[in-house]
Amino acid sequence: MWEQIRANKIKSVWVIVGMGVLLLGFGYLIGELFFESGIAGIVLASIVWLIMNLVAFFQGDQVFLSVSKAKKLERSDHPKLFNTVEEMTIASGLPKMPDIYIIDEPAPNAFAMGRDPNKAAIAVTSGLLQRLNRDELQGVIAHEIGHIKNRDVLLMVISGITMGAIVLLADFALIYLILGGAGGGRRSSSSGGGGQGQIIILIVGIAFIILAPIIARLLYFAMSRKREYLADASSALYTRYPEGLASALEKISSSTNVLKSANRVTAPMYIVNPLHKPGLKASDLSSTHPPTSERIRILRSMGSSASFADYNRIYSEVHKGGGGVIPQSALAGAAGLVETRGASAEEARPEKIEKLERTREVSDLVEKLNDYTALACKCGAKFKVPTDFKGKSIKCPRCGTVNHIPGR
């Protein structure tokens, strides 16, 4: 995959330069509009650009994990999850097992983060751990490890933080203009032809303020789509069970839970767009991800082979000969046939029993991490009791029933 890794490094440079130019142009117009000095705006934008890139490279992963409200796990917290990540780390050949984080939200989803394979992390939601069986979870973890292996996580971190800076400046500028703080009265008092020039600058500036974040977002989203196909192909290869990821994508995309911690900057990081409403088509240029139904169709068409070559062939068929998604270096070095395996023994167990066990595991884990006890009253009300609560029982705020607190 050296070809893809090199391409992502080159893209990272172009993203830094391209979005930097966009940010500098944006800064010039902000300077003209607010400070009557384009140079002052360029200086301000240059400082922002430099800080953003330093933050993205050295602390970008921590920024995104913090924004997503992710908490780091230890092996003892969830041995099954650690075992799954460990298996896929070995299968992919990564030099170091990624750190594992959990986001306490019912919406099933996951993302990968990190500067390089030696400093990477995978975050999963509590909803994902509750809903997916072992084969499905393995497919998702392998997909995220594919992102780390292909070195596209750094590209997305840099793109996301730079885009966030542009969006932040644009929002600030628009609010300032709406509130009448652009110095309109000062500019309108200018004499001569300079007044017309300032009006033109004002119009161009407003248009740029509106269009700059849209252009940056489209570039950001366009980059994130092809990488999802490649990570899907990697997952099929590492697990030798494409159905696992296909089934997981089906469950994730059909969920009606909203991922509250996600936003328009972090959305492309997730395996399925967390901002996309179930049942709606999302195949246009503004989408952060390719259509989930198309990804599932490709995975389920792989038959008895989980190789890159097989995925590439099916991808080309689905896109009617529009070219493949796998780099030639990966196709040349791939084995001719990678046989798929059957479902794991865990899938043979009753789904109801599995789901109860997963729910209990995740509930205990969340309670431990958040330092509270979850209670459910017979009336259907659910509430959380802090561990420092002194009583042995608590009254339900809905029906008044006294509920005993376990372990007291």
N, C-alpha and C positions, 0 to 999 in steps of 0.2 A: 504493500500500500504506500510505498515511498512516493509514488506519483501524486496521490491524493494529499499526503502530508505536505509535500512541497507546494502543491497548489494552494492549500489552506494557509501556509506561511506567506505566500505571495499575496493572497487575498487580504490577509491581515495587514500587510504593508499598504496595499491600495485602499483599504478601508480607512486606515489611519490618515493617509494623505488626502483621500477624496472627501471624507467627512470633515477633515481639518480645513480644507479649502472652503467647503460649504459653511463651516462655522466662522471662518475669517470673513467671508463675504457677508454673512449674517451680522457679524460684529461691526463691519464697516457701516452698514445701513443703520444699525442701532445707534452707532456713534453719531451719524449725521442727524438722525431723528431726535435724539435725546441730549447729546452733548455739543452739537454743531461742529463735530470733529470726527471724521471717519477714522483718522489715525488712532484716536483714543479708543474707539470701538474695536479696532483691530488688536490693539494692545490688550484690551480686556478679554477678547475672544481667545487670543494666543495664550494668555495665562490660564483660562478655563480649559482650553484644549490640552495644554501640557499637564495640568493637574489631573484631568480626567484620564489621560493615557497612563500616567504613573499609577493612579489608583487602580485602573483596569488591569494592568500587568501584575502589580504586586499584591493588591488586596481585592481585586474584582470578585473573586469567588466568595470571600467573606461578606462583601457588600450584598450580593445577590442572596446568599443564604440568610443574612440578617433581615433583608427586606421580606423574604419568604417566610420568616418566623420559624426557621428550621432549627432543630435541636440535635446535637450530636449524640449518637448511640455508642454503647460499648457492647462487646460480644455477649456479655451476660444478660443484656437487656432483651435481645431477640436473637437467640442462637440460629434459628432457622434462616432468618434473613442474612446473617453473616455467612452462614454456610453456602447459601445461594450465590452471594457476591464473590465468595472465595472460589467457588467452582468456575464461575464465568471469567474470573481474573486469570485462572490457570488456562482455561480453554482459549482465551484471546492472546495469551502471552504477554500481558502487561507486566512490567517490572515490579509493581507495587500495588497492593490492594487499596482501592479508594476508601476514603473515610465515608461513613454512612450517617445520614441525617434523617430525621422524621419531621414531617409537618403535621400538626394536629388538626386535620380537617377531613370531613367525611367524603369530599370529592376525590375519587381515585385518580392519581396522576403521579408523575415522577420527572426528574431532570438530572442532568450531569453537569458538573462544574469543575474548573481547574485550569491551571496555567499549562501543565504538561502531565504525562502519565505518572510522574513521580509525586505530583501534588494535585490530586484530584479528589472529587467527592461526588457521591450520589445521594440525592434526597428523594424520599418517597413519602406519600401522604398516609395517614392512618387508614383512610378509606381504601387505599390500594391494598394494604396488607389484609384488610378485612374481606375484600371482595374476591381477590384472586387466589386460585389454588397454586400449588408449587410450580407446575409447568408454565402457567401464565406469568407468575412472578419471575420465573427464570427468563422467560422471553423478554420481559420489560427490562430486567437488570442487564441482560446481554445487549439489548438495544442501547442502553445508556453507556455501557462499557465500549460499545462500538464508536460512540461519539468521542470518548476519551482516546481510544486507539487511533482514530482517524485525525486527531488533533484539531477538531473544529470547535471545541469548547472555548478555547482562547479567542478565536475569531468572533464568536458570538458574544463573549463578555466584552471585548473591546467595542464591538458594534453597538451593543446594548447601552453601555455607559456613555459613549459618544452621542448616540441618538438621544439618550436621556438628557444630556446637557443641552442639545439643540431644542428639544421639546420644552425644557424648563425655561430657557431664555425666550422662546417664542411666546409661551404662556405669560411670562412676566411682561414682555413688550406689549402684548395685546391688552392685558389688564391695564397697563399704564396708559395706553392710547384711549381705551374706553372711558377711563376716569378723567381724561382730558389733561394728562400730565406730560404730553409730548412737546410742550412748549409752543402750542399752536398760536397763542396770543402774541408771543415774542416773535415768531416767524412771520405772522401776518402783518406785522408792523414794518417789515423790511421794505425798503424802497427800491424802485427800479425793476429791471428784469429779473433780479435775483429772487423776487417773490415767486415768479412762475417756476423757476428752477427748483426752488424749495418744495413747491407743490408737487412737482414731478417726482422728486426724491421721496416725498411723503407717500405718494401713491405706490411707487415701486417698492418702497420699504414695507408698506402694509402687505402688499402682494407676496413679498419674499418671506415676511414673518409667518404668513399663512401657509405658503407652499414649502418652505424649507423643511419643517418637521415631517410633512407628508412625503416629500421626496426621500428624506433619510429613512423614514419608516418603510417605504416601498423597497428600497435597496436592502434594508435589514431583513424584511420578510422574504424577498426573493432568494437571498442567500440561504435562508433556513430551510427552504422546501426540499431542495435536492439532497441535502445532507440527511433528511429523514429517511429517504429511500435507501441510502447507503447504509445507515444504521440498522434499518430493517433487514437488509441483506446480511449484515454482520451478525445480527441476532440469529437468523436462520442457520448460519454457518456454525456459530459457537454452540448452539443448543442442539442442532440437528433435528429440531422439531418446530417447523414454521407455524404449525397450528397453535402452539402455545402463545406466541405473540399475536397471532390473528384473533384468537379468542379474547386475549387481554384488551386489544384495541377496541373490540366490539363492546366489551363491558365498560371501558373508560368513556368511550364516545357516547354511549347510551345513558350515562349517568345524568340525572337532573340536578345534582348538587352543584352549587357554585363554589369555586375555589376563591375564597375571599382575599387571600394573600397575594393572588396574581394580579398583574397590571399589564398595560400595553407594552412595557419595556421587557418584562420578564416572560411574557407569554410564549415567545418563540423557543424558550429553553425547554419547555415541557414536551413530553412524548405525544400528547394530543393537545391542541389549542384549548386552554382552560377558559377562554373568553367566548368560545363558539357555542351557540345554543344548539342542543340536540335536535336533529331533524332538519336542519338547514344545510344547504349546500355551501361549501366554502372552497371553491376552486378558482376564485379570481385572484388577481395580482396582489390584492390587499390582505390575503390570507397568510397567516404565519406558517401554515402547514399544508401539505397536499391533502386531497380528500381522503378521509379515513377509509371509506368504502373501497377506494382504489388500492390502498395499501393492503387491506385485508384480501382483496381479490387476487393480488399478485402472490401473496404468501400462500394462499390456499390452492394456487395453481402450480405450485412447485413439485407436486407429486412425490416421487421417491428420492429426489435429489435436493440437497440443501446447499449446493455449491453456488459460488458467485456467478459462474457461467450460466447456470440454470435461472437464477434470479434475473440476470441481465437479459436473457432471452425473453422471458415472460414480460419484463418491463417494456422491452421494445415492441412486443406484440400488443400490449395494452395501449401503448402510445403510437400504435400504427407505424412502426419503423422510424420513429423519431430519434433514434440513437439510444445508447445504453446509459446506465448510471454508474457502472463500475469502471474504475481506471484500468487501462490496458495492462499496466504493470501487475495489478492484482489478478487479472484474468490469465496472464501468461504464467504466473507462479502458482496458480491454483491447481488443486488436484482435479482430475477429470470427473470423478464421481464421489460425492459425499452423501452416503445413504442416510435417509432420515430414520429416526427411531420411533418407537411407539410411545404411547402415553405412559407416564410413570405410574407406579403402583398406587400412589396416593389418590389418583383420579378414579380408581376403582371403588373407593370408599364412598358411602352415601354423602351427597353434597350437603345435606342438612347438618350432619354430624361435623363435617369439615368446617362449615361456616360458623357453627357454634364455638368450636375450638379456636378458630382464628379470631372471632369477636372477643372471646375471653382473653386471649393472649394480648391483643391490641389494647383492650380496655385496661388491663393490669399495667401495661407498659405506659400508657398515657397518664394514668393515675400517678405512677411513680415519677414520671418526668415533670408533671405539673403540680405535684405535691397536693393532691386532693383526692377525695373519695367520691365516686359517682353513685348516686342513689336513684332508684326508679320507684315511684309510688304506685299503688294498685290502681289509682285513677288515671294513670298514664303520664303523669308529670315526671320530668327528669330534672335533677338539680345536682350541683356539686357542693361538697362539704370540705372546707379547708382542713388540713391535718391538725392545725393548731386549735380547731374548735374543741371546747372542753367537754361538752355534753356527750352522753351515750346514745341519745336519740334526738331527732329533729322533727318538727311539725311540717307537714306538706303545706306550702303556701297556697295551693289550689283548693284542696278539700279538707285540710285540717287534720288528716290522719297522722298519728305519731309513728315515725319510721325509726327502727333501731339501726344504728350505725355498726356495720360488721367489725368484729375485732375489739369491741369495747364492752 
